Amino acid sequence: MTLYRMALRQQLVSWLVWTIIVVLGIGTVASAAPAVASSKALVALMGSLPPSFRSVMGGALMVRRPLDGYLYIKLVMYLPLLIGIFTGFQASSLLAREMEHRRFDFLLGLPISRRRLLVTRFAGLVTAQAAMWLVTVGALLAFLAQEGLHPDVAGYTLVGYSGFLATLATGAAALWASAAARDYRSAMRWGLGIAAVPFAYDFAVRIATPGQGWLYVVPYGYYDPPHLLLTHAFPWLATLVLGAASVLLTLGAVRSFERREV
Amino acid sequence: MTAAIEAHSLAKVYRNGRGVLGIDLEIAAGEIFGFLGPNGAGKTTTIRTLLGLARATGGRASIAGRDVSQDSLAVRRLTGYLPGDPALYDGMTGQQHLDVALSLRGIRDQGRAHAIAERLGVEMNRKVRQLSRGNRQKVAILLALAHDPQVLLLDEPTSGLDPLAQDAFLDILREEKRKGRTIFFSSHVLPEVQALSDRVGIIRDGRLVAVDTVEALRRSRLKEVRLHYVGDAPDFAGVAGVRGLEVHGDGIVFHIAGDTAPLFRVLAERPPADITIAEPSLEEVFRAYYEGRPS
């Protein structure tokens, strides 16, 4: 618990900064959203968009089955990507920065294994990430309610859970990069690169194969927000795929960290 | 009886070719061993390899009979380690560092730690980022000593300490020795090593070039002498023990080893206008130490 508490303490400042950024982002979009706060307005807006742009906005399904609330299009779908950047950034510095500053001499001079050190530190980051998702989904629901809408608590919670899985995998990949990278700068490049991949992937999928919801499992952890919000189907596929990926990537990070010089 | 610290042909060579090679050591329990060498000679690498923080590329080492690479956790449980440039966590206080260190060692009683902190004058409740270099060093020393380890591995322990803290620290080390603790410490300060150690190892360019008692080192009694004469100066070339004689105008510089009585006889006959007698540099000690010794 001592190491875990220490890991949490180290995440606190970054967590606060990023959470404030995300909540402010939600608030900003929410304040601009009332014009399309009803299902009818949303359908009208989507119908007025060119088909390709509508695909990029993820609106195809929404036009067919509109939801009460517009915010998710701009926010819910991109929150995993935004929180993924936080995770990639934090995970990449989790080991590399400490090794570069030789701070591990203090911890590794104590009778603790590298495996335990890495797993505990990553657990601290994962906790910060989960807390960020809770605050984010909570803020989203609060802003929707303030707009006079009736947010779907269970649906948004499922979206948050799936997004958490996606950022968990991003974090585990960045952690491996942090354990294997030559130095801190290189780890940062890898971490941010890993976090940016889903952006590019999302854009390509929306343009090349619109409506193929299963393709979004990789970047988001869900088929598409409307699918989850409308069906409340538990995202088993995301849980299995992204959960397994996270475990394998973390084990890879442990292996790299155990082999390298600190 | 098992040696407290043992190394056989221990090597750690980095990709750039630097590191240490062929370190053979046997340090008995209760011994203070000074590890002397200039900056970059391989002192830190040796200590980190002994602790298992750097992976040996050859040979083997053990602490209290436990292999440092196979049984690294047990070794670290028995050992107190002070890094050469202690990088602590800026946002944590000394007390928080101590809480982490003792908690991970399963120690609840902080009585010993606080007694040491008081003797060293450690500022326990200030964040590390607010501490001076010397005060950070005190925190790091405290962390190495707090759990009453059997073996202490200390890399340049007095670096950055003020004279009072240095004295307090050296007193603590002598007490640890009396309790039978083994201390391996590196330094590039000759008098400090001479004052504290039972034996001294000299490392140069990654190789342990000599291991001997402090007495043997002391016998060389090397001093650097600088003289200034107005007018004719006596000829020091023939004085016993004088070596490396250089004359620059009115100034004369040389080293003298061993008995200084012949030199003082000459100085009494022809007193200089000015005289400085100083401790020699490590390089000069090495040279004096090896001159006249079989290779």
Interface residues (C-beta under 8 A of the other chain):
Chain A: T2 L3 M6 R9 Q10 H101 R102 R103 D105 F106 L108 G109 L110 P111 I112 S113 E261 V262
Chain B: R48 L51 L53 A54 R55 L73 A74 R76 R77 T79 Y81 P83 D85 P86 A87 L88 Y89 G91 M92 H97 D99 V100 A101 S103 L104 R105 A140 L143 A144
